[in-house]
Structure formats: C-alpha cells, structure tokens
C-alpha cells in the first residue's frame, strides 16, 4: 500500500511540473497579447473573451473535477495573465470587506489595485474621470430587489455596463461579545437589514437598529461603540475588525444573491451568452408601455427584468430600465430596438455584456 502511494505521488509531482511549464508558457503568450493590445489601443480586460474561455473549458471537461472548482482555477489563471499585461485599478463601494469588494475581487482577481469609495456616485465619477479603469456597483438583490441609486446614476452617466456577476450573500451577526443577550444596538446597511428582517424580529426585536453606509462600516462601528453592539456583515468583515461571529447565515432566504455590474467606458463584444440593458422613456398614453414590449415578444427575445424610476424632472414622469437576453449586434436585437426607438422619447443602450451564470 505504501509503495503504491509513493508511486501515485511521483506521478502527481510529474504532472505538477508539466502544469507549471504550461502555465509559464501561457503567461509568455499573455504578455505577447498584452503588447499587441497596447499597439492597437485595445482594452486589457475583455469580458467576452474570458467568458468564452471558461465556457469552452467547461464544455470539454469530462473528468471528476467539479464545475465550480474548474471555474475557480481558470479564473485565477486568467486574472494572473491579465495582470502580466497591466495592473488594473478598480473602484468599488467600500470600505474593505463589503460584498461589493468581494464581488470586485471575484471578477478581477486579487492582483489589481482596489480603491474603496463612500458612495455609488463616487464610483461612477472616478471611472468617468479616468482615475480608475473600472468600477463595481451593486444593482439588485434577490431578496430586497433593485438598488435604486445605481439605476439613477445611469440616468446621469454615459458609462456602460461591461459585465455582471452574481455573488451568494451569507450574512453574519458580528460583535465583540459572544452572548447575543448583551446586544443593545445593531448596525448594518439597509439592504442587509432587509434581507434579515425576520431573523432580527425573532432574535433582536428590542435592540436599537442603526442604518450604515455599508456592512463593513457597520462592523467598524460595532467594534468602536461604547454601547454593547453588533453588526450584520460578512464573515470577512468580522476577521478584519476582530469581531466574533455570534450567528452565521442569518439571511431570511437561503438562496440570497446580489447581482453586481462592472462599469467602464466601453461595452463588450459578443460572447454568445449575452445580456443587454437599456433605459427608455415614453409618452404618457394608454398602451404605450405595452406597445414598447410587443417587438420583443414578436421576435422571441427573453426579457429578464423591467424597472421604473422617476425622472425627477416632472411629477409622475418615469424612465424604464429593461434587461433582455442577446447582444446589441444580434440581428433580432437590432430589429427590436429599431422598432422600439420610433415609440420612445428617449432610448439609451446601457451595454451588452456576458451574462452571469
């Protein structure tokens, strides 16, 4: 038995050396591609290409390696190769250890320079001014719904959506104390509080609830507070601020995800698994919204989301946000938008991008 283990381990060592050689060979090719990108002015981050690589590998995988493990391994390889071309600067809704920070790292890898900002508006402005390459902002939660501030920023900004990702959200009750009975005050972001509403009512109904700008800020305040306090935040925030995890997974719905957008100055090319986002306004008449949606139905285009926001210019005047499957360069998408544009007061394409799994 011992001899067999030694023999198998030698085979593993040999394969590891072969993998190392291939990784370095791939890195050399990535550097060459990076130089060509510089010469042509092409972006370093190409979401559709990264999506294409991962999808092709997943299709070819016939072995015991799970899908998630394969994605994680090759995502790291892609992140490392991109960094050899250029070290990107990424803005996100901070501070460190917010879920937006975790989403940014998941999308771009740990090798980028990350810039935490106080508001979603700040993230948009830093990208617009060219002080960072991309921004990462939350757009909706599967429990609490849309993040209105992000939608409002698209009304003001010319930035485009480059890609999206879905992040599973596990919320924890964090505190300097270990006994939940000692807690007198609870800090967290309104979205996190909403996602744990039932749990809070069942376990902390008598405590003072204080809303914060982020879950990480909540952890920081719980650490500094003179009143026995707790925060609802990520387990990583607990590690950073030295807080105990009193309870884990306290979100009311276990299938709790937040969708995040990567924003930049260029949209993505077609990957074959795309989503497009638009915003539009229409004249106030009977059946106007119905008529806008008819071309999508007629051309068999799958709508995945529709939201409305007040224009803030005139009472009861709205802008609509629509997500649907397909790329702006697809023939039927072009045809649908051509028909729709004739009925709109305003039509703005916010981006076509690889859709999250």
C-alpha positions as CSV (number, residue, x, y, z in Angstrom):
1,X,0.0,0.0,0.0
2,X,2.8,2.4,0.9
3,X,4.7,1.7,-2.3
4,X,1.5,2.4,-4.3
5,X,1.0,5.8,-2.6
6,X,4.6,6.7,-3.3
7,X,4.2,5.7,-7.0
8,X,1.0,7.8,-7.4
9,X,2.6,10.8,-5.6
10,X,5.5,10.7,-8.1
11,X,3.0,10.7,-10.9
12,X,1.3,13.7,-9.3
13,X,4.7,15.5,-8.9
14,X,5.5,14.9,-12.6
15,X,2.1,16.3,-13.7
16,X,2.5,19.4,-11.4
17,X,5.9,20.1,-13.1
18,X,4.2,19.8,-16.5
19,X,1.4,22.1,-15.4
20,X,4.0,24.7,-14.2
21,X,5.8,24.6,-17.6
22,X,2.5,25.1,-19.4
23,X,1.4,27.9,-17.1
24,X,4.6,29.8,-17.8
25,X,4.2,29.2,-21.5
26,X,0.7,30.6,-21.3
27,X,2.0,33.6,-19.3
28,X,4.6,34.3,-22.1
29,X,1.8,34.3,-24.7
30,X,-0.4,36.5,-22.5
31,X,2.5,39.1,-22.4
32,X,2.7,39.0,-26.2
33,X,-1.1,39.6,-26.4
34,X,-0.7,42.5,-24.0
35,X,1.9,44.2,-26.2
36,X,-0.4,43.8,-29.2
37,X,-3.2,45.3,-27.2
38,X,-1.0,48.3,-26.4
39,X,-0.2,48.8,-30.0
40,X,-3.8,48.8,-31.1
41,X,-5.2,50.6,-28.0
42,X,-7.3,47.6,-27.1
43,X,-8.6,47.2,-23.5
44,X,-6.7,44.8,-21.2
45,X,-10.0,43.5,-19.7
46,X,-12.0,41.7,-22.4
47,X,-15.0,40.1,-20.6
48,X,-16.4,38.3,-23.7
49,X,-13.0,36.6,-24.3
50,X,-12.8,35.5,-20.6
51,X,-16.3,34.2,-20.8
52,X,-15.6,32.3,-24.0
53,X,-12.5,30.6,-22.5
54,X,-14.4,29.5,-19.4
55,X,-17.4,28.2,-21.3
56,X,-15.2,26.2,-23.7
57,X,-13.3,24.6,-20.9
58,X,-16.5,23.7,-19.1
59,X,-17.8,22.0,-22.2
60,X,-14.6,20.0,-22.7
61,X,-14.4,18.9,-19.0
62,X,-15.1,15.1,-18.9
63,X,-13.2,14.3,-15.7
64,X,-14.0,14.3,-12.0
65,X,-13.1,18.0,-11.5
66,X,-16.4,19.8,-10.4
67,X,-17.6,22.8,-12.5
68,X,-17.1,25.3,-9.7
69,X,-13.5,24.1,-9.0
70,X,-12.6,24.3,-12.7
71,X,-14.1,27.9,-12.9
72,X,-12.1,29.0,-9.8
73,X,-8.8,27.5,-11.1
74,X,-9.0,29.0,-14.6
75,X,-10.4,32.3,-13.3
76,X,-7.2,32.7,-11.3
77,X,-5.1,31.8,-14.3
78,X,-7.0,34.5,-16.4
79,X,-6.5,37.1,-13.6
80,X,-2.8,36.4,-13.4
81,X,-2.4,36.6,-17.1
82,X,-4.2,39.9,-17.3
83,X,-2.1,41.4,-14.6
84,X,1.1,40.5,-16.6
85,X,-0.4,42.8,-19.3
86,X,-1.3,45.6,-17.0
87,X,-2.3,46.1,-13.4
88,X,-5.9,47.4,-13.4
89,X,-7.2,50.0,-10.9
90,X,-10.7,49.1,-9.7
91,X,-13.1,51.3,-7.8
92,X,-15.8,49.8,-5.6
93,X,-18.4,50.7,-3.0
94,X,-16.3,50.4,0.1
95,X,-14.8,50.1,2.6
96,X,-12.8,46.9,2.5
97,X,-14.8,43.7,3.1
98,X,-18.1,45.0,1.8
99,X,-19.9,42.5,-0.5
100,X,-19.1,44.8,-3.4
101,X,-15.4,44.5,-2.6
102,X,-15.7,40.7,-2.5
103,X,-17.5,40.8,-5.9
104,X,-14.8,43.0,-7.4
105,X,-12.1,40.6,-6.3
106,X,-14.0,37.6,-7.6
107,X,-14.4,39.3,-11.0
108,X,-10.9,40.9,-11.4
109,X,-8.7,38.8,-9.1
110,X,-6.5,39.7,-6.1
111,X,-3.7,41.2,-8.2
112,X,-5.5,44.6,-9.1
113,X,-5.3,47.9,-7.2
114,X,-8.6,48.4,-5.4
115,X,-10.0,51.8,-4.5
116,X,-12.8,51.8,-1.9
117,X,-15.2,54.7,-2.2
118,X,-18.0,56.0,0.0
119,X,-20.9,56.2,-2.5
120,X,-22.1,54.6,-5.7
121,X,-21.9,58.1,-7.3
122,X,-18.2,58.3,-6.3
123,X,-17.6,55.0,-8.1
124,X,-19.2,56.4,-11.3
125,X,-17.3,59.6,-11.1
126,X,-13.9,58.0,-10.6
127,X,-14.4,55.9,-13.7
128,X,-15.7,58.9,-15.7
129,X,-12.7,61.0,-14.8
130,X,-10.3,58.2,-15.8
131,X,-8.7,57.9,-12.3
132,X,-9.6,54.2,-12.3
133,X,-10.1,51.7,-15.1
134,X,-13.4,50.1,-14.0
135,X,-16.0,50.3,-11.2
136,X,-18.0,47.7,-9.4
137,X,-21.5,48.5,-8.1
138,X,-24.5,46.5,-6.8
139,X,-27.6,46.6,-8.9
140,X,-30.1,44.2,-7.2
141,X,-30.6,41.6,-4.5
142,X,-32.7,38.5,-5.0
143,X,-34.5,39.2,-1.7
144,X,-34.7,43.0,-1.4
145,X,-34.8,44.0,-5.1
146,X,-33.2,46.8,-7.0
147,X,-30.5,49.3,-5.8
148,X,-32.2,52.5,-6.9
149,X,-29.1,54.7,-6.6
150,X,-27.3,52.6,-9.2
151,X,-30.2,53.0,-11.6
152,X,-30.4,56.7,-11.0
153,X,-26.7,57.1,-11.8
154,X,-27.2,55.6,-15.3
155,X,-29.6,58.5,-16.0
156,X,-26.8,60.9,-15.3
157,X,-23.8,59.0,-16.6
158,X,-22.5,57.9,-20.1
159,X,-20.7,54.9,-18.6
160,X,-21.5,51.4,-20.0
161,X,-22.0,48.0,-18.4
162,X,-19.1,45.8,-19.3
163,X,-20.0,42.6,-17.4
164,X,-22.1,41.3,-14.5
165,X,-21.7,38.7,-11.8
166,X,-23.9,37.1,-9.1
167,X,-22.5,36.7,-5.6
168,X,-24.1,34.5,-3.0
169,X,-24.6,36.6,0.2
170,X,-24.1,35.0,3.6
171,X,-24.8,37.4,6.4
172,X,-23.4,37.1,9.9
173,X,-24.1,38.7,13.3
174,X,-20.8,40.1,14.5
175,X,-19.9,41.5,17.9
176,X,-17.1,42.0,20.4
177,X,-19.3,39.9,22.7
178,X,-20.2,36.2,22.4
179,X,-23.6,36.4,24.1
180,X,-26.5,37.8,21.9
181,X,-28.4,38.7,25.1
182,X,-25.9,41.5,25.8
183,X,-26.5,43.3,22.5
184,X,-28.3,46.7,22.8
185,X,-27.6,48.2,19.3
186,X,-27.5,46.7,15.8
187,X,-25.6,48.3,12.9
188,X,-26.0,47.4,9.2
189,X,-26.7,48.6,5.7
190,X,-30.5,48.9,4.8
191,X,-30.2,46.2,2.2
192,X,-28.7,43.7,4.7
193,X,-31.2,44.7,7.4
194,X,-34.0,44.0,4.9
195,X,-32.5,40.6,4.0
196,X,-32.5,39.6,7.7
197,X,-35.8,41.3,8.7
198,X,-37.5,38.1,10.1
199,X,-34.4,36.9,11.9
200,X,-33.9,40.3,13.5
201,X,-37.6,40.4,14.7
202,X,-37.2,36.9,16.1
203,X,-33.9,37.4,17.9
204,X,-33.2,41.1,18.3
205,X,-36.6,42.8,18.4
206,X,-35.8,45.0,21.4
207,X,-32.4,46.4,20.2
208,X,-31.8,49.8,18.6
209,X,-31.2,49.5,14.9
210,X,-28.9,52.0,13.2
211,X,-28.5,52.1,9.4
212,X,-25.0,52.5,7.9
213,X,-23.5,53.3,4.5
214,X,-22.1,49.7,4.2
215,X,-21.9,46.4,6.0
216,X,-18.2,46.9,6.6
217,X,-18.9,50.3,8.2
218,X,-21.4,48.6,10.4
219,X,-18.6,46.2,11.6
220,X,-16.3,49.1,12.3
221,X,-18.9,50.9,14.3
222,X,-19.8,47.8,16.3
223,X,-16.1,47.4,17.2
224,X,-15.8,51.1,18.3
225,X,-19.1,51.5,20.1
226,X,-19.3,52.1,23.8
227,X,-22.8,50.6,23.8
228,X,-22.8,46.7,23.5
229,X,-23.3,46.5,19.8
230,X,-23.4,44.0,16.9
231,X,-23.2,44.3,13.1
232,X,-24.7,42.4,10.3
233,X,-21.9,41.9,7.7
234,X,-19.7,39.3,6.0
235,X,-17.5,36.9,8.0
236,X,-14.5,38.5,6.3
237,X,-15.6,41.9,7.9
238,X,-15.6,40.0,11.2
239,X,-12.0,38.9,10.6
240,X,-10.8,42.3,9.6
241,X,-12.4,44.1,12.6
242,X,-11.7,41.4,15.1
243,X,-15.3,40.6,15.9
244,X,-16.9,37.3,17.0
245,X,-19.4,35.5,14.8
246,X,-22.4,35.1,17.1
247,X,-24.6,33.7,14.3
248,X,-23.9,32.7,10.7
249,X,-26.2,32.6,7.7
250,X,-28.9,34.8,9.2
251,X,-30.5,35.9,5.9
252,X,-34.2,35.1,5.8
253,X,-33.9,33.3,2.4
254,X,-31.0,30.9,1.9
255,X,-30.9,31.4,-1.8
256,X,-29.7,35.0,-1.3
257,X,-27.8,36.6,-4.2
258,X,-26.7,40.1,-5.2
259,X,-26.1,41.0,-8.8
260,X,-23.2,43.4,-9.4
261,X,-22.2,45.4,-12.5
262,X,-18.8,46.2,-13.8
263,X,-18.9,49.7,-15.4
264,X,-16.5,51.3,-17.8
265,X,-16.2,53.4,-20.9
266,X,-16.6,50.5,-23.4
267,X,-19.2,47.8,-23.9
268,X,-18.3,44.2,-24.5
269,X,-18.2,42.3,-27.8
270,X,-20.5,39.3,-28.4
271,X,-19.7,36.2,-26.3
272,X,-22.7,34.1,-27.4
273,X,-24.1,34.2,-23.9
274,X,-25.0,37.9,-23.5
275,X,-27.4,40.3,-21.9
276,X,-28.3,43.8,-22.9
277,X,-29.6,46.6,-20.7
278,X,-31.4,49.7,-22.0
279,X,-33.3,52.6,-20.5
280,X,-36.1,54.5,-22.2
281,X,-38.9,57.0,-21.6
282,X,-42.2,57.1,-23.4
283,X,-45.1,59.5,-23.9
284,X,-47.9,59.2,-21.4
285,X,-50.7,57.5,-23.3
286,X,-52.8,54.4,-23.0
287,X,-51.0,51.2,-24.0
288,X,-47.6,53.0,-24.5
289,X,-45.6,50.5,-22.4
290,X,-47.4,47.5,-23.9
291,X,-46.5,48.8,-27.4
292,X,-42.8,49.1,-26.4
293,X,-42.7,45.4,-25.3
294,X,-44.5,44.0,-28.3
295,X,-41.4,43.9,-30.6
296,X,-39.5,41.8,-28.0
297,X,-42.4,39.3,-27.8
298,X,-42.7,39.2,-31.6
299,X,-39.0,38.5,-32.1
300,X,-38.9,35.9,-29.2
301,X,-36.5,38.0,-27.1
302,X,-36.4,36.9,-23.5
303,X,-36.9,39.9,-21.1
304,X,-35.3,39.3,-17.7
305,X,-36.1,42.5,-15.8
306,X,-38.0,45.7,-16.0
307,X,-37.9,48.6,-13.5
308,X,-39.1,52.2,-13.5
309,X,-37.6,55.2,-11.8
310,X,-38.9,58.8,-11.5
311,X,-37.2,61.2,-13.8
312,X,-37.0,63.8,-11.0
313,X,-37.9,66.5,-13.6
314,X,-41.6,66.3,-13.6
315,X,-44.2,64.7,-11.3
316,X,-45.3,61.2,-12.4
317,X,-42.8,61.1,-15.2
318,X,-40.7,57.9,-15.4
319,X,-37.7,56.2,-17.0
320,X,-37.9,52.5,-17.6
321,X,-34.9,50.1,-17.3
322,X,-35.1,46.9,-19.3
323,X,-32.8,43.8,-19.4
324,X,-33.1,41.1,-22.0
325,X,-31.0,38.2,-23.4
326,X,-28.9,38.9,-26.5
327,X,-26.3,41.3,-27.8
328,X,-26.8,44.7,-29.4
329,X,-25.1,43.3,-32.6
330,X,-27.5,40.4,-32.9
331,X,-29.9,40.9,-35.9
332,X,-33.1,40.4,-34.0
333,X,-31.9,42.7,-31.2
334,X,-31.1,45.4,-33.8
335,X,-34.5,45.0,-35.3
336,X,-36.4,45.1,-32.0
337,X,-34.6,48.3,-30.9
338,X,-35.2,49.9,-34.3
339,X,-38.9,49.3,-33.8
340,X,-38.9,50.4,-30.2
341,X,-36.9,53.7,-30.9
342,X,-39.8,55.0,-33.0
343,X,-42.0,55.0,-30.0
344,X,-39.6,56.4,-27.4
345,X,-39.0,59.9,-26.3
346,X,-35.6,58.6,-25.1
347,X,-33.7,55.3,-25.8
348,X,-30.3,54.7,-24.3
349,X,-28.3,51.4,-24.6
350,X,-26.5,50.9,-21.3
351,X,-24.4,48.0,-22.6
352,X,-24.3,44.5,-23.9
353,X,-22.2,42.1,-21.8
354,X,-21.6,38.4,-20.9
355,X,-24.4,37.3,-18.6
356,X,-23.7,35.8,-15.2
357,X,-24.4,32.1,-14.7
